[in-house]
Amino acid sequence: MPIGRCRPSAFGIQTRFEGFARYRPLCTRSWKPGNRFSNRSPYSCHVTSSTPDAASRSAGEGTCFARADLRSLPFRDATFDLVASFQVIEHLDDPSDYLAAIARLLKPEGLAILTTPNLHTSDRVNPYHVHEYLADELAALLGGYFGDVEMRGVGMTDAVCTYLAARSQRIRRILRLDPLQLRGRLPLALSQTLFSWCAVLVRLGSRSAPDSPEADWRQFPIGRASDDCLDLLALCRRPR
């Protein structure tokens, strides 16, 4: 996605479960704690709670990884042509710092891409998801930080739809072991641990299913943000 004659700079935000905390710097290209990245050199940077593997570390010259506080990131304002943050906002009680940081780091002509589960099609059982969104609700929230918000939907083929329906059935079978919904009264940390164990069981069952589809990008077409889309995808421009 070249902009002008320069290779665009890109910024990615990823979190494993719950929002952002203070992290020590992980690894960057020619960056030391206390330094700030220039906004003139093309590069991509990923802020992540996970340790990147060898393949990610060698993704190419100009790629770096950092662990940092979202409220004091080591980047100048209006640094990035592209900001991508997938499946993060649903983990945040208050996404205001997160969205303000994205808007601040994005160039005036840049693009921010955010995805999150669609509340209409979600299983609604993940205790790590503190808030899942409807399309209109998410668009209204993002409109406070961007002058132009385009809502799209991540769809799914019939094969993926069948696979996810079978997965949901496995989840419901496990939930029947808790008819009184006592999991909602447990301490959050214990509820999250139990969910993680159950998720492993569901994944193992899904992998052994004979009808598991081969997943690639063609299985998830991008279209309008309908009630039956799998995820919501927001294209955000003109940061405020």
SULMOFEN-V156741 format. One record per helix or strand. SS is the DSSP state (h for helix, s for strand). FROM is the first residue (numbers start at 0). TO is the last residue. If there is no record, write none. Layout:
SS/FROM/TO, SS/FROM/TO
//
This chain:
s/2/2, s/5/5, s/9/12, s/26/26, s/36/36, s/43/46, h/53/56, s/62/65, h/69/71, s/74/74, s/79/85, h/88/90, h/95/104, s/105/117, s/132/132, h/134/141, s/145/153, h/157/177, h/181/184, h/187/207, h/216/218, s/221/223, s/230/238
//
